């Protein structure tokens, strides 16, 4: 007796394991039924591709399991979109798509007919798109920046990883002309943007110059602290000099006797004032030690907390 094969829901919602997103498989099914139904062990399965609305000038290579390679002309939605769809020339394109229309797209409509899907740069699960001439910022719905009618290589997915065993480089400003043989006058560099607000972009800081600047500021602060310490010592010596100075007073107790008075009474130079001077000298010495210690940690290449990356560089 053959095992019953469960009804297939093209939306992929049957028995989903919430943690992994993998469909739960009925343990009562035979090995062969599991292969035929779910593709266990790479034996196919019923998770078939959505139907793509192919243009006459496109060649489509379909795996049969929702991964499609489209060779044709630039377009991002229907047949009359993009440079190629509007009749533009020199607009070849390669579109590698997995998950056409996303996971929730239905294979069949309410009448039981097969749904036909166009490209959708927002809803398709993941893609790598190469175009000879297009406006990819507009296609993806991201802020446009010097991308109109340009050749482009793009990728989009929930998670994107570029892995280089030795090095990864993002480099601009190489050729004097672009793919359309236009002279390149504006070199925009590299933008790293979260969200869609281009106005929030700020220039990157150059690490070596920042270290140089902070070291110079540290020297200024140390010089200033030294001046404060010298000033406190000068004030202390001045107070002591005044305390020991006497002069003839215009006030006399008798006509025949000169009366002298001290210019400054050391007793009135209260201990709190003396303590303040001592605190200033002590604090300046402590600050100097702390500044040097912090500098060695953050501004020295050998410091444990050196602010510059050992691996990543920008210009």
ChimeraX commands (.cxc) that place a marker at each C-alpha (Angstrom):
marker #1 position 0.00,0.00,0.00 radius 0.5
marker #1 position 1.38,3.35,-1.02 radius 0.5
marker #1 position 1.91,6.04,1.57 radius 0.5
marker #1 position -0.39,9.02,1.41 radius 0.5
marker #1 position 1.37,12.14,0.20 radius 0.5
marker #1 position 0.12,15.21,2.10 radius 0.5
marker #1 position -1.53,17.98,0.12 radius 0.5
marker #1 position 1.00,20.55,-0.96 radius 0.5
marker #1 position 0.43,24.19,-0.08 radius 0.5
marker #1 position 2.48,26.28,-2.56 radius 0.5
marker #1 position 2.58,29.14,-0.06 radius 0.5
marker #1 position 4.86,26.97,2.06 radius 0.5
marker #1 position 2.82,27.32,5.25 radius 0.5
marker #1 position 2.27,23.67,6.09 radius 0.5
marker #1 position 3.78,22.49,9.34 radius 0.5
marker #1 position 6.44,25.19,9.54 radius 0.5
marker #1 position 8.96,24.97,12.31 radius 0.5
marker #1 position 9.01,28.52,13.67 radius 0.5
marker #1 position 12.59,28.30,14.86 radius 0.5
marker #1 position 14.22,27.12,11.68 radius 0.5
marker #1 position 11.66,27.92,8.99 radius 0.5
marker #1 position 11.91,24.31,7.79 radius 0.5
marker #1 position 8.73,22.40,7.14 radius 0.5
marker #1 position 7.97,19.68,9.63 radius 0.5
marker #1 position 7.94,16.30,7.90 radius 0.5
marker #1 position 5.45,13.63,8.86 radius 0.5
marker #1 position 7.48,10.86,10.45 radius 0.5
marker #1 position 4.94,8.29,9.23 radius 0.5
marker #1 position 5.89,8.86,5.60 radius 0.5
marker #1 position 8.13,6.36,3.93 radius 0.5
marker #1 position 11.56,7.33,2.75 radius 0.5
marker #1 position 10.39,7.44,-0.86 radius 0.5
marker #1 position 7.38,9.60,-0.02 radius 0.5
marker #1 position 9.60,12.07,1.79 radius 0.5
marker #1 position 11.85,12.26,-1.23 radius 0.5
marker #1 position 8.97,12.82,-3.64 radius 0.5
marker #1 position 7.12,15.33,-1.48 radius 0.5
marker #1 position 9.79,17.38,0.25 radius 0.5
marker #1 position 12.90,16.72,-1.81 radius 0.5
marker #1 position 14.76,15.09,1.08 radius 0.5
marker #1 position 18.29,14.19,0.01 radius 0.5
marker #1 position 18.05,16.28,-3.16 radius 0.5
marker #1 position 15.37,14.12,-4.81 radius 0.5
marker #1 position 13.27,16.95,-6.17 radius 0.5
marker #1 position 10.14,17.71,-4.19 radius 0.5
marker #1 position 7.08,19.77,-5.00 radius 0.5
marker #1 position 8.51,23.16,-4.04 radius 0.5
marker #1 position 8.35,24.27,-7.66 radius 0.5
marker #1 position 9.20,27.62,-9.23 radius 0.5
marker #1 position 6.65,30.38,-9.58 radius 0.5
marker #1 position 5.71,31.09,-13.18 radius 0.5
marker #1 position 7.72,34.01,-14.57 radius 0.5
marker #1 position 6.31,36.34,-17.25 radius 0.5
marker #1 position 9.08,35.93,-19.79 radius 0.5
marker #1 position 9.74,38.52,-22.49 radius 0.5
marker #1 position 10.40,37.42,-26.05 radius 0.5
marker #1 position 13.96,38.71,-25.90 radius 0.5
marker #1 position 14.79,36.84,-22.68 radius 0.5
marker #1 position 16.34,33.45,-22.17 radius 0.5
marker #1 position 15.32,31.88,-18.88 radius 0.5
marker #1 position 17.10,29.04,-17.14 radius 0.5
marker #1 position 14.77,27.68,-14.46 radius 0.5
marker #1 position 15.94,25.09,-11.94 radius 0.5
marker #1 position 12.34,24.14,-11.27 radius 0.5
marker #1 position 12.75,24.96,-7.57 radius 0.5
marker #1 position 12.32,28.72,-7.50 radius 0.5
marker #1 position 15.79,29.70,-8.64 radius 0.5
marker #1 position 15.88,31.43,-12.02 radius 0.5
marker #1 position 18.58,32.90,-14.25 radius 0.5
marker #1 position 17.22,35.50,-16.68 radius 0.5
marker #1 position 19.35,36.63,-19.63 radius 0.5
marker #1 position 17.91,39.56,-21.54 radius 0.5
marker #1 position 17.60,43.33,-21.40 radius 0.5
marker #1 position 17.37,45.72,-18.50 radius 0.5
marker #1 position 14.00,45.76,-16.73 radius 0.5
marker #1 position 12.93,45.69,-13.11 radius 0.5
marker #1 position 9.18,44.97,-13.26 radius 0.5
marker #1 position 6.87,44.45,-16.24 radius 0.5
marker #1 position 7.93,44.00,-19.81 radius 0.5
marker #1 position 7.76,47.75,-20.50 radius 0.5
marker #1 position 9.98,48.87,-17.63 radius 0.5
marker #1 position 13.65,49.65,-17.37 radius 0.5
marker #1 position 15.91,50.83,-20.16 radius 0.5
marker #1 position 15.49,47.61,-22.13 radius 0.5
marker #1 position 11.74,47.45,-21.62 radius 0.5
marker #1 position 11.38,50.99,-22.96 radius 0.5
marker #1 position 13.33,50.16,-26.11 radius 0.5
marker #1 position 16.74,51.40,-25.07 radius 0.5
marker #1 position 19.84,49.96,-26.70 radius 0.5
marker #1 position 23.07,48.74,-25.10 radius 0.5
marker #1 position 21.06,47.57,-22.11 radius 0.5
marker #1 position 21.87,43.89,-21.69 radius 0.5
marker #1 position 21.15,42.36,-18.29 radius 0.5
marker #1 position 21.74,39.23,-16.25 radius 0.5
marker #1 position 19.30,38.60,-13.41 radius 0.5
marker #1 position 19.85,35.77,-10.95 radius 0.5
marker #1 position 16.78,35.40,-8.72 radius 0.5
marker #1 position 15.77,33.02,-5.98 radius 0.5
marker #1 position 12.29,33.19,-4.44 radius 0.5
marker #1 position 10.41,34.97,-7.21 radius 0.5
marker #1 position 7.70,37.13,-5.57 radius 0.5
marker #1 position 8.77,35.97,-2.10 radius 0.5
marker #1 position 7.75,33.09,0.15 radius 0.5
marker #1 position 4.12,34.12,0.56 radius 0.5
marker #1 position 3.30,34.29,-3.15 radius 0.5
marker #1 position 0.68,31.76,-4.19 radius 0.5
marker #1 position 1.37,29.31,-6.97 radius 0.5
marker #1 position -2.33,29.20,-7.89 radius 0.5
marker #1 position -4.99,31.89,-7.71 radius 0.5
marker #1 position -8.49,31.49,-6.27 radius 0.5
marker #1 position -9.78,30.05,-9.55 radius 0.5
marker #1 position -7.08,27.40,-9.56 radius 0.5
marker #1 position -5.12,29.03,-12.37 radius 0.5
marker #1 position -1.34,29.40,-12.28 radius 0.5
marker #1 position -0.26,32.89,-11.19 radius 0.5
marker #1 position 2.19,34.65,-13.47 radius 0.5
marker #1 position 4.75,36.88,-11.77 radius 0.5
marker #1 position 6.93,39.74,-12.96 radius 0.5
marker #1 position 10.25,40.72,-11.51 radius 0.5
marker #1 position 9.93,42.62,-8.26 radius 0.5
marker #1 position 13.12,44.08,-6.80 radius 0.5
marker #1 position 11.35,44.59,-3.48 radius 0.5
marker #1 position 9.46,41.32,-2.98 radius 0.5
marker #1 position 11.77,38.77,-4.63 radius 0.5
marker #1 position 13.65,36.92,-1.90 radius 0.5
marker #1 position 17.20,37.46,-3.16 radius 0.5
marker #1 position 18.93,38.52,-6.36 radius 0.5
marker #1 position 22.17,39.41,-8.05 radius 0.5
marker #1 position 21.53,41.84,-10.89 radius 0.5
marker #1 position 23.94,43.01,-13.57 radius 0.5
marker #1 position 22.91,45.60,-16.09 radius 0.5
marker #1 position 24.71,47.31,-18.93 radius 0.5
marker #1 position 22.50,50.37,-18.57 radius 0.5
marker #1 position 19.90,50.96,-15.89 radius 0.5
marker #1 position 18.86,53.05,-12.88 radius 0.5
marker #1 position 19.37,50.55,-10.08 radius 0.5
marker #1 position 18.83,52.96,-7.17 radius 0.5
marker #1 position 15.34,53.60,-8.54 radius 0.5
marker #1 position 14.72,49.89,-9.11 radius 0.5
marker #1 position 15.51,49.03,-5.49 radius 0.5
marker #1 position 13.73,52.07,-4.07 radius 0.5
marker #1 position 16.81,53.48,-2.38 radius 0.5
marker #1 position 18.07,57.11,-2.47 radius 0.5
marker #1 position 19.30,57.93,-5.96 radius 0.5
marker #1 position 22.88,59.12,-6.30 radius 0.5
marker #1 position 24.46,59.39,-9.75 radius 0.5
marker #1 position 23.01,56.02,-10.78 radius 0.5
marker #1 position 20.72,56.90,-13.68 radius 0.5
marker #1 position 21.45,55.10,-16.95 radius 0.5
marker #1 position 24.63,53.52,-15.65 radius 0.5
marker #1 position 26.07,50.02,-15.75 radius 0.5
marker #1 position 25.75,48.35,-12.38 radius 0.5
marker #1 position 26.29,45.18,-10.38 radius 0.5
marker #1 position 23.93,44.83,-7.44 radius 0.5
marker #1 position 22.90,42.27,-4.87 radius 0.5
marker #1 position 20.03,42.15,-2.41 radius 0.5
marker #1 position 18.94,39.63,0.21 radius 0.5
marker #1 position 17.96,39.45,3.86 radius 0.5
marker #1 position 21.63,38.95,4.67 radius 0.5
marker #1 position 24.59,39.70,2.41 radius 0.5
marker #1 position 28.10,38.38,3.02 radius 0.5
marker #1 position 31.20,39.04,0.93 radius 0.5
marker #1 position 34.04,36.86,2.12 radius 0.5
marker #1 position 37.67,37.27,1.12 radius 0.5
marker #1 position 40.28,34.89,2.49 radius 0.5
marker #1 position 42.93,37.59,2.17 radius 0.5
marker #1 position 41.34,40.93,1.32 radius 0.5
marker #1 position 38.18,42.78,0.33 radius 0.5
marker #1 position 38.49,46.16,-1.34 radius 0.5
marker #1 position 35.82,48.70,-2.29 radius 0.5
marker #1 position 37.53,50.96,-4.79 radius 0.5
marker #1 position 36.36,53.89,-6.88 radius 0.5
marker #1 position 38.01,56.41,-9.17 radius 0.5
marker #1 position 39.96,54.08,-11.48 radius 0.5
marker #1 position 38.87,54.81,-15.05 radius 0.5
marker #1 position 38.60,58.26,-16.58 radius 0.5
marker #1 position 35.47,57.20,-18.47 radius 0.5
marker #1 position 32.45,55.10,-17.49 radius 0.5
marker #1 position 30.81,52.25,-19.44 radius 0.5
marker #1 position 29.01,54.75,-21.67 radius 0.5
marker #1 position 32.28,56.42,-22.64 radius 0.5
marker #1 position 31.36,59.50,-20.62 radius 0.5
marker #1 position 34.14,61.36,-18.85 radius 0.5
marker #1 position 33.93,60.85,-15.09 radius 0.5
marker #1 position 34.00,64.26,-13.43 radius 0.5
marker #1 position 32.37,63.40,-10.11 radius 0.5
marker #1 position 33.88,60.70,-7.90 radius 0.5
marker #1 position 31.51,60.01,-5.03 radius 0.5
marker #1 position 33.62,57.54,-3.09 radius 0.5
marker #1 position 31.99,54.95,-0.84 radius 0.5
marker #1 position 28.74,55.55,1.06 radius 0.5
marker #1 position 27.73,53.32,3.97 radius 0.5
marker #1 position 24.10,54.10,4.70 radius 0.5
marker #1 position 21.50,52.63,7.04 radius 0.5
marker #1 position 18.01,53.62,5.95 radius 0.5
marker #1 position 17.21,56.11,3.19 radius 0.5
marker #1 position 18.34,59.50,4.52 radius 0.5
marker #1 position 21.27,60.63,2.37 radius 0.5
marker #1 position 21.45,63.85,4.39 radius 0.5
marker #1 position 22.53,61.82,7.43 radius 0.5
marker #1 position 25.78,60.81,5.72 radius 0.5
marker #1 position 28.93,62.31,7.23 radius 0.5
marker #1 position 32.57,62.06,6.13 radius 0.5
marker #1 position 34.68,59.24,7.51 radius 0.5
marker #1 position 37.48,60.15,9.91 radius 0.5
marker #1 position 41.05,59.33,8.95 radius 0.5
marker #1 position 42.59,57.47,11.85 radius 0.5
marker #1 position 46.23,58.57,11.49 radius 0.5
marker #1 position 45.29,62.24,11.25 radius 0.5
marker #1 position 42.95,61.91,14.22 radius 0.5
marker #1 position 45.75,60.39,16.30 radius 0.5
marker #1 position 48.09,63.19,15.25 radius 0.5
marker #1 position 45.52,65.83,16.17 radius 0.5
marker #1 position 44.72,64.24,19.56 radius 0.5
marker #1 position 48.43,64.02,20.38 radius 0.5
marker #1 position 48.82,67.72,19.61 radius 0.5
marker #1 position 45.83,68.57,21.79 radius 0.5
marker #1 position 47.27,66.42,24.56 radius 0.5
marker #1 position 50.51,68.41,24.42 radius 0.5
marker #1 position 48.54,71.67,24.68 radius 0.5
marker #1 position 46.61,70.35,27.71 radius 0.5
marker #1 position 49.80,69.20,29.43 radius 0.5
marker #1 position 51.42,72.59,28.81 radius 0.5
marker #1 position 48.35,74.31,30.23 radius 0.5
marker #1 position 48.39,72.11,33.31 radius 0.5
marker #1 position 52.05,72.92,33.84 radius 0.5
marker #1 position 51.24,76.64,33.62 radius 0.5
marker #1 position 48.49,76.23,36.23 radius 0.5
marker #1 position 50.89,74.45,38.61 radius 0.5
marker #1 position 53.50,77.19,38.13 radius 0.5
marker #1 position 50.86,79.85,38.77 radius 0.5
marker #1 position 49.72,78.15,41.99 radius 0.5
marker #1 position 53.33,78.04,43.21 radius 0.5
marker #1 position 53.74,81.73,42.37 radius 0.5
marker #1 position 50.57,82.61,44.27 radius 0.5
marker #1 position 51.79,80.66,47.29 radius 0.5
marker #1 position 55.17,82.43,47.29 radius 0.5
marker #1 position 53.44,85.80,46.91 radius 0.5
marker #1 position 51.24,85.09,49.92 radius 0.5
marker #1 position 54.27,84.16,52.01 radius 0.5
marker #1 position 56.11,87.35,50.96 radius 0.5
marker #1 position 53.14,89.50,51.88 radius 0.5
marker #1 position 52.80,87.75,55.21 radius 0.5
marker #1 position 56.37,88.73,56.18 radius 0.5
marker #1 position 56.26,92.30,54.88 radius 0.5
marker #1 position 55.77,95.28,57.23 radius 0.5
marker #1 position 55.44,99.00,56.56 radius 0.5
marker #1 position 54.79,102.21,58.50 radius 0.5
marker #1 position 51.12,102.71,59.12 radius 0.5
marker #1 position 49.48,106.12,58.77 radius 0.5
marker #1 position 47.59,105.26,61.93 radius 0.5
marker #1 position 49.52,105.95,65.15 radius 0.5
marker #1 position 48.67,105.47,68.83 radius 0.5
marker #1 position 50.86,108.40,69.90 radius 0.5
marker #1 position 52.54,111.37,68.28 radius 0.5
marker #1 position 56.06,110.27,69.23 radius 0.5
marker #1 position 55.89,106.60,68.24 radius 0.5
marker #1 position 55.77,105.18,64.75 radius 0.5
marker #1 position 53.30,102.40,64.28 radius 0.5
marker #1 position 53.99,99.50,61.85 radius 0.5
marker #1 position 51.57,96.87,60.55 radius 0.5
marker #1 position 51.86,93.82,58.37 radius 0.5
marker #1 position 50.55,94.07,54.83 radius 0.5
marker #1 position 49.12,90.59,55.03 radius 0.5
marker #1 position 48.26,88.55,58.07 radius 0.5
marker #1 position 49.31,84.94,57.56 radius 0.5
marker #1 position 46.75,83.89,60.11 radius 0.5
marker #1 position 44.01,85.33,57.94 radius 0.5
marker #1 position 45.36,83.32,55.01 radius 0.5
marker #1 position 43.05,80.55,56.10 radius 0.5
marker #1 position 43.91,76.90,55.81 radius 0.5
marker #1 position 41.12,76.42,53.23 radius 0.5
marker #1 position 42.97,78.71,50.78 radius 0.5
marker #1 position 46.22,76.87,51.38 radius 0.5
marker #1 position 44.41,73.57,50.89 radius 0.5
marker #1 position 43.04,74.82,47.57 radius 0.5
marker #1 position 46.51,75.54,46.27 radius 0.5
marker #1 position 47.74,72.15,47.43 radius 0.5
marker #1 position 44.72,70.49,45.79 radius 0.5
marker #1 position 45.39,72.26,42.50 radius 0.5
marker #1 position 49.01,71.08,42.40 radius 0.5
marker #1 position 48.04,67.56,43.42 radius 0.5
marker #1 position 45.19,67.38,40.88 radius 0.5
marker #1 position 47.33,68.70,38.03 radius 0.5
marker #1 position 49.95,66.05,38.75 radius 0.5
marker #1 position 47.28,63.34,38.84 radius 0.5
marker #1 position 45.75,64.59,35.58 radius 0.5
marker #1 position 49.13,64.57,33.86 radius 0.5
marker #1 position 49.69,60.93,34.80 radius 0.5
marker #1 position 46.17,60.00,33.64 radius 0.5
marker #1 position 46.51,61.82,30.30 radius 0.5
marker #1 position 49.79,60.07,29.53 radius 0.5
marker #1 position 48.32,56.71,30.55 radius 0.5
marker #1 position 45.22,57.21,28.39 radius 0.5
marker #1 position 47.32,58.38,25.47 radius 0.5
marker #1 position 49.48,55.28,25.62 radius 0.5
marker #1 position 46.36,53.07,25.58 radius 0.5
marker #1 position 44.37,54.82,22.85 radius 0.5
marker #1 position 46.82,56.75,20.67 radius 0.5
marker #1 position 49.78,54.37,20.49 radius 0.5
marker #1 position 49.85,51.54,17.93 radius 0.5
marker #1 position 51.05,49.25,20.70 radius 0.5
marker #1 position 48.25,50.25,23.08 radius 0.5
marker #1 position 45.58,47.72,23.99 radius 0.5
marker #1 position 42.79,50.16,23.03 radius 0.5
marker #1 position 44.42,51.80,20.02 radius 0.5
marker #1 position 41.64,53.71,18.22 radius 0.5
marker #1 position 42.82,52.78,14.72 radius 0.5
marker #1 position 41.86,49.46,13.19 radius 0.5
marker #1 position 44.70,47.07,12.44 radius 0.5
marker #1 position 42.93,45.78,9.34 radius 0.5
marker #1 position 40.49,48.30,7.82 radius 0.5
marker #1 position 41.52,51.47,6.01 radius 0.5
marker #1 position 39.87,54.34,4.11 radius 0.5
marker #1 position 41.28,57.27,2.19 radius 0.5
marker link #1:1,2 radius 0.2
marker link #1:2,3 radius 0.2
marker link #1:3,4 radius 0.2
marker link #1:4,5 radius 0.2
marker link #1:5,6 radius 0.2
marker link #1:6,7 radius 0.2
marker link #1:7,8 radius 0.2
marker link #1:8,9 radius 0.2
marker link #1:9,10 radius 0.2
marker link #1:10,11 radius 0.2
marker link #1:11,12 radius 0.2
marker link #1:12,13 radius 0.2
marker link #1:13,14 radius 0.2
marker link #1:14,15 radius 0.2
marker link #1:15,16 radius 0.2
marker link #1:16,17 radius 0.2
marker link #1:17,18 radius 0.2
marker link #1:18,19 radius 0.2
marker link #1:19,20 radius 0.2
marker link #1:20,21 radius 0.2
marker link #1:21,22 radius 0.2
marker link #1:22,23 radius 0.2
marker link #1:23,24 radius 0.2
marker link #1:24,25 radius 0.2
marker link #1:25,26 radius 0.2
marker link #1:26,27 radius 0.2
marker link #1:27,28 radius 0.2
marker link #1:28,29 radius 0.2
marker link #1:29,30 radius 0.2
marker link #1:30,31 radius 0.2
marker link #1:31,32 radius 0.2
marker link #1:32,33 radius 0.2
marker link #1:33,34 radius 0.2
marker link #1:34,35 radius 0.2
marker link #1:35,36 radius 0.2
marker link #1:36,37 radius 0.2
marker link #1:37,38 radius 0.2
marker link #1:38,39 radius 0.2
marker link #1:39,40 radius 0.2
marker link #1:40,41 radius 0.2
marker link #1:41,42 radius 0.2
marker link #1:42,43 radius 0.2
marker link #1:43,44 radius 0.2
marker link #1:44,45 radius 0.2
marker link #1:45,46 radius 0.2
marker link #1:46,47 radius 0.2
marker link #1:47,48 radius 0.2
marker link #1:48,49 radius 0.2
marker link #1:49,50 radius 0.2
marker link #1:50,51 radius 0.2
marker link #1:51,52 radius 0.2
marker link #1:52,53 radius 0.2
marker link #1:53,54 radius 0.2
marker link #1:54,55 radius 0.2
marker link #1:55,56 radius 0.2
marker link #1:56,57 radius 0.2
marker link #1:57,58 radius 0.2
marker link #1:58,59 radius 0.2
marker link #1:59,60 radius 0.2
marker link #1:60,61 radius 0.2
marker link #1:61,62 radius 0.2
marker link #1:62,63 radius 0.2
marker link #1:63,64 radius 0.2
marker link #1:64,65 radius 0.2
marker link #1:65,66 radius 0.2
marker link #1:66,67 radius 0.2
marker link #1:67,68 radius 0.2
marker link #1:68,69 radius 0.2
marker link #1:69,70 radius 0.2
marker link #1:70,71 radius 0.2
marker link #1:71,72 radius 0.2
marker link #1:72,73 radius 0.2
marker link #1:73,74 radius 0.2
marker link #1:74,75 radius 0.2
marker link #1:75,76 radius 0.2
marker link #1:76,77 radius 0.2
marker link #1:77,78 radius 0.2
marker link #1:78,79 radius 0.2
marker link #1:79,80 radius 0.2
marker link #1:80,81 radius 0.2
marker link #1:81,82 radius 0.2
marker link #1:82,83 radius 0.2
marker link #1:83,84 radius 0.2
marker link #1:84,85 radius 0.2
marker link #1:85,86 radius 0.2
marker link #1:86,87 radius 0.2
marker link #1:87,88 radius 0.2
marker link #1:88,89 radius 0.2
marker link #1:89,90 radius 0.2
marker link #1:90,91 radius 0.2
marker link #1:91,92 radius 0.2
marker link #1:92,93 radius 0.2
marker link #1:93,94 radius 0.2
marker link #1:94,95 radius 0.2
marker link #1:95,96 radius 0.2
marker link #1:96,97 radius 0.2
marker link #1:97,98 radius 0.2
marker link #1:98,99 radius 0.2
marker link #1:99,100 radius 0.2
marker link #1:100,101 radius 0.2
marker link #1:101,102 radius 0.2
marker link #1:102,103 radius 0.2
marker link #1:103,104 radius 0.2
marker link #1:104,105 radius 0.2
marker link #1:105,106 radius 0.2
marker link #1:106,107 radius 0.2
marker link #1:107,108 radius 0.2
marker link #1:108,109 radius 0.2
marker link #1:109,110 radius 0.2
marker link #1:110,111 radius 0.2
marker link #1:111,112 radius 0.2
marker link #1:112,113 radius 0.2
marker link #1:113,114 radius 0.2
marker link #1:114,115 radius 0.2
marker link #1:115,116 radius 0.2
marker link #1:116,117 radius 0.2
marker link #1:117,118 radius 0.2
marker link #1:118,119 radius 0.2
marker link #1:119,120 radius 0.2
marker link #1:120,121 radius 0.2
marker link #1:121,122 radius 0.2
marker link #1:122,123 radius 0.2
marker link #1:123,124 radius 0.2
marker link #1:124,125 radius 0.2
marker link #1:125,126 radius 0.2
marker link #1:126,127 radius 0.2
marker link #1:127,128 radius 0.2
marker link #1:128,129 radius 0.2
marker link #1:129,130 radius 0.2
marker link #1:130,131 radius 0.2
marker link #1:131,132 radius 0.2
marker link #1:132,133 radius 0.2
marker link #1:133,134 radius 0.2
marker link #1:134,135 radius 0.2
marker link #1:135,136 radius 0.2
marker link #1:136,137 radius 0.2
marker link #1:137,138 radius 0.2
marker link #1:138,139 radius 0.2
marker link #1:139,140 radius 0.2
marker link #1:140,141 radius 0.2
marker link #1:141,142 radius 0.2
marker link #1:142,143 radius 0.2
marker link #1:143,144 radius 0.2
marker link #1:144,145 radius 0.2
marker link #1:145,146 radius 0.2
marker link #1:146,147 radius 0.2
marker link #1:147,148 radius 0.2
marker link #1:148,149 radius 0.2
marker link #1:149,150 radius 0.2
marker link #1:150,151 radius 0.2
marker link #1:151,152 radius 0.2
marker link #1:152,153 radius 0.2
marker link #1:153,154 radius 0.2
marker link #1:154,155 radius 0.2
marker link #1:155,156 radius 0.2
marker link #1:156,157 radius 0.2
marker link #1:157,158 radius 0.2
marker link #1:158,159 radius 0.2
marker link #1:159,160 radius 0.2
marker link #1:160,161 radius 0.2
marker link #1:161,162 radius 0.2
marker link #1:162,163 radius 0.2
marker link #1:163,164 radius 0.2
marker link #1:164,165 radius 0.2
marker link #1:165,166 radius 0.2
marker link #1:166,167 radius 0.2
marker link #1:167,168 radius 0.2
marker link #1:168,169 radius 0.2
marker link #1:169,170 radius 0.2
marker link #1:170,171 radius 0.2
marker link #1:171,172 radius 0.2
marker link #1:172,173 radius 0.2
marker link #1:173,174 radius 0.2
marker link #1:174,175 radius 0.2
marker link #1:175,176 radius 0.2
marker link #1:176,177 radius 0.2
marker link #1:177,178 radius 0.2
marker link #1:178,179 radius 0.2
marker link #1:179,180 radius 0.2
marker link #1:180,181 radius 0.2
marker link #1:181,182 radius 0.2
marker link #1:182,183 radius 0.2
marker link #1:183,184 radius 0.2
marker link #1:184,185 radius 0.2
marker link #1:185,186 radius 0.2
marker link #1:186,187 radius 0.2
marker link #1:187,188 radius 0.2
marker link #1:188,189 radius 0.2
marker link #1:189,190 radius 0.2
marker link #1:190,191 radius 0.2
marker link #1:191,192 radius 0.2
marker link #1:192,193 radius 0.2
marker link #1:193,194 radius 0.2
marker link #1:194,195 radius 0.2
marker link #1:195,196 radius 0.2
marker link #1:196,197 radius 0.2
marker link #1:197,198 radius 0.2
marker link #1:198,199 radius 0.2
marker link #1:199,200 radius 0.2
marker link #1:200,201 radius 0.2
marker link #1:201,202 radius 0.2
marker link #1:202,203 radius 0.2
marker link #1:203,204 radius 0.2
marker link #1:204,205 radius 0.2
marker link #1:205,206 radius 0.2
marker link #1:206,207 radius 0.2
marker link #1:207,208 radius 0.2
marker link #1:208,209 radius 0.2
marker link #1:209,210 radius 0.2
marker link #1:210,211 radius 0.2
marker link #1:211,212 radius 0.2
marker link #1:212,213 radius 0.2
marker link #1:213,214 radius 0.2
marker link #1:214,215 radius 0.2
marker link #1:215,216 radius 0.2
marker link #1:216,217 radius 0.2
marker link #1:217,218 radius 0.2
marker link #1:218,219 radius 0.2
marker link #1:219,220 radius 0.2
marker link #1:220,221 radius 0.2
marker link #1:221,222 radius 0.2
marker link #1:222,223 radius 0.2
marker link #1:223,224 radius 0.2
marker link #1:224,225 radius 0.2
marker link #1:225,226 radius 0.2
marker link #1:226,227 radius 0.2
marker link #1:227,228 radius 0.2
marker link #1:228,229 radius 0.2
marker link #1:229,230 radius 0.2
marker link #1:230,231 radius 0.2
marker link #1:231,232 radius 0.2
marker link #1:232,233 radius 0.2
marker link #1:233,234 radius 0.2
marker link #1:234,235 radius 0.2
marker link #1:235,236 radius 0.2
marker link #1:236,237 radius 0.2
marker link #1:237,238 radius 0.2
marker link #1:238,239 radius 0.2
marker link #1:239,240 radius 0.2
marker link #1:240,241 radius 0.2
marker link #1:241,242 radius 0.2
marker link #1:242,243 radius 0.2
marker link #1:243,244 radius 0.2
marker link #1:244,245 radius 0.2
marker link #1:245,246 radius 0.2
marker link #1:246,247 radius 0.2
marker link #1:247,248 radius 0.2
marker link #1:248,249 radius 0.2
marker link #1:249,250 radius 0.2
marker link #1:250,251 radius 0.2
marker link #1:251,252 radius 0.2
marker link #1:252,253 radius 0.2
marker link #1:253,254 radius 0.2
marker link #1:254,255 radius 0.2
marker link #1:255,256 radius 0.2
marker link #1:256,257 radius 0.2
marker link #1:257,258 radius 0.2
marker link #1:258,259 radius 0.2
marker link #1:259,260 radius 0.2
marker link #1:260,261 radius 0.2
marker link #1:261,262 radius 0.2
marker link #1:262,263 radius 0.2
marker link #1:263,264 radius 0.2
marker link #1:264,265 radius 0.2
marker link #1:265,266 radius 0.2
marker link #1:266,267 radius 0.2
marker link #1:267,268 radius 0.2
marker link #1:268,269 radius 0.2
marker link #1:269,270 radius 0.2
marker link #1:270,271 radius 0.2
marker link #1:271,272 radius 0.2
marker link #1:272,273 radius 0.2
marker link #1:273,274 radius 0.2
marker link #1:274,275 radius 0.2
marker link #1:275,276 radius 0.2
marker link #1:276,277 radius 0.2
marker link #1:277,278 radius 0.2
marker link #1:278,279 radius 0.2
marker link #1:279,280 radius 0.2
marker link #1:280,281 radius 0.2
marker link #1:281,282 radius 0.2
marker link #1:282,283 radius 0.2
marker link #1:283,284 radius 0.2
marker link #1:284,285 radius 0.2
marker link #1:285,286 radius 0.2
marker link #1:286,287 radius 0.2
marker link #1:287,288 radius 0.2
marker link #1:288,289 radius 0.2
marker link #1:289,290 radius 0.2
marker link #1:290,291 radius 0.2
marker link #1:291,292 radius 0.2
marker link #1:292,293 radius 0.2
marker link #1:293,294 radius 0.2
marker link #1:294,295 radius 0.2
marker link #1:295,296 radius 0.2
marker link #1:296,297 radius 0.2
marker link #1:297,298 radius 0.2
marker link #1:298,299 radius 0.2
marker link #1:299,300 radius 0.2
marker link #1:300,301 radius 0.2
marker link #1:301,302 radius 0.2
marker link #1:302,303 radius 0.2
marker link #1:303,304 radius 0.2
marker link #1:304,305 radius 0.2
marker link #1:305,306 radius 0.2
marker link #1:306,307 radius 0.2
marker link #1:307,308 radius 0.2
marker link #1:308,309 radius 0.2
marker link #1:309,310 radius 0.2
marker link #1:310,311 radius 0.2
marker link #1:311,312 radius 0.2
marker link #1:312,313 radius 0.2
marker link #1:313,314 radius 0.2
marker link #1:314,315 radius 0.2
view
